[in-house]
């Protein structure tokens, strides 16, 4: 059994109904352009619940964490 894979899957399941804003999600995945590309390709589910120009984005936290950039230095 791969303990790390099991723990990662548990984290993603716990975050399935949580959301990040656009700024936080962009920081995690490695930039706004990459976030937009992932949203357009359907790899990250995102919703903008209001029709206002500056309305808040709701990016699925589990999808964002699946595509996070390498934070190690």
C-alpha contacts under 8 A as a table, 3 or more apart, distances in Angstrom:
res1	aa1	res2	aa2	distance
2	X	5	X	5.51
2	X	6	X	6.45
3	X	6	X	5.13
3	X	7	X	6.16
4	X	7	X	5.13
4	X	8	X	6.11
5	X	8	X	5.08
5	X	9	X	6.16
6	X	9	X	5.14
6	X	10	X	6.23
7	X	10	X	5.03
7	X	11	X	6.29
8	X	11	X	5.13
8	X	12	X	6.28
9	X	12	X	5.09
9	X	13	X	6.13
10	X	13	X	5.10
10	X	14	X	6.18
11	X	14	X	5.13
11	X	15	X	6.25
12	X	15	X	5.11
12	X	16	X	6.11
12	X	62	X	5.00
12	X	65	X	7.52
12	X	66	X	7.87
13	X	16	X	5.19
13	X	62	X	7.29
14	X	17	X	7.44
15	X	18	X	5.15
15	X	19	X	7.95
15	X	61	X	5.76
15	X	62	X	5.18
16	X	60	X	6.95
16	X	61	X	6.48
16	X	62	X	5.17
17	X	60	X	7.19
17	X	61	X	7.50
18	X	60	X	6.27
18	X	61	X	5.44
18	X	62	X	7.56
19	X	58	X	5.54
19	X	59	X	5.26
19	X	60	X	4.75
19	X	61	X	4.78
20	X	24	X	6.06
20	X	25	X	5.72
20	X	57	X	7.85
20	X	58	X	5.85
20	X	59	X	5.16
20	X	60	X	6.51
20	X	61	X	5.71
21	X	24	X	5.50
21	X	25	X	6.06
21	X	56	X	6.70
21	X	57	X	5.38
21	X	58	X	5.43
21	X	59	X	6.15
22	X	25	X	5.17
22	X	26	X	5.97
22	X	56	X	7.55
22	X	57	X	5.54
22	X	58	X	7.06
22	X	59	X	6.80
23	X	26	X	5.18
23	X	27	X	6.31
23	X	32	X	7.69
24	X	27	X	5.17
24	X	28	X	6.38
25	X	28	X	5.14
25	X	29	X	6.25
25	X	35	X	7.20
25	X	59	X	6.94
25	X	61	X	7.91
25	X	64	X	6.28
26	X	29	X	5.35
26	X	30	X	5.91
26	X	31	X	4.71
26	X	32	X	4.85
26	X	34	X	7.49
26	X	35	X	5.53
27	X	30	X	5.41
27	X	31	X	5.70
27	X	32	X	7.62
28	X	31	X	7.65
28	X	64	X	7.20
28	X	65	X	7.39
28	X	68	X	5.33
28	X	69	X	6.43
29	X	34	X	6.93
29	X	35	X	6.40
29	X	64	X	6.63
29	X	65	X	7.66
29	X	67	X	5.85
29	X	68	X	4.28
29	X	69	X	5.09
30	X	34	X	6.55
30	X	35	X	7.56
30	X	68	X	7.09
30	X	69	X	5.60
31	X	34	X	5.46
31	X	35	X	6.28
32	X	35	X	5.02
32	X	36	X	6.16
33	X	36	X	5.21
33	X	37	X	6.19
34	X	37	X	5.02
34	X	38	X	6.14
35	X	38	X	5.14
35	X	39	X	6.17
36	X	39	X	5.06
36	X	40	X	6.08
37	X	40	X	5.15
37	X	41	X	6.17
38	X	41	X	5.18
38	X	42	X	6.24
38	X	43	X	5.28
38	X	44	X	5.69
39	X	42	X	5.13
39	X	43	X	5.97
39	X	44	X	4.87
39	X	45	X	6.29
39	X	46	X	6.59
40	X	43	X	7.73
41	X	44	X	7.83
42	X	45	X	6.36
43	X	63	X	6.98
44	X	59	X	6.94
44	X	60	X	6.66
44	X	63	X	5.09
44	X	64	X	6.29
45	X	59	X	5.93
45	X	60	X	5.57
45	X	63	X	6.89
46	X	57	X	6.78
46	X	58	X	5.39
46	X	59	X	4.23
46	X	60	X	6.16
47	X	57	X	5.84
47	X	58	X	5.10
47	X	59	X	6.54
48	X	51	X	7.37
48	X	55	X	6.64
48	X	56	X	6.11
48	X	57	X	4.68
48	X	58	X	6.11
49	X	55	X	7.42
49	X	56	X	7.33
49	X	57	X	7.34
49	X	58	X	7.80
50	X	55	X	5.63
50	X	56	X	7.43
51	X	55	X	6.80
52	X	55	X	5.10
59	X	63	X	7.84
59	X	64	X	7.15
60	X	63	X	5.50
60	X	64	X	6.33
61	X	64	X	5.06
61	X	65	X	6.12
62	X	65	X	5.16
62	X	66	X	6.22
63	X	66	X	5.12
63	X	67	X	6.65
64	X	67	X	5.36
64	X	68	X	6.23
65	X	68	X	5.06
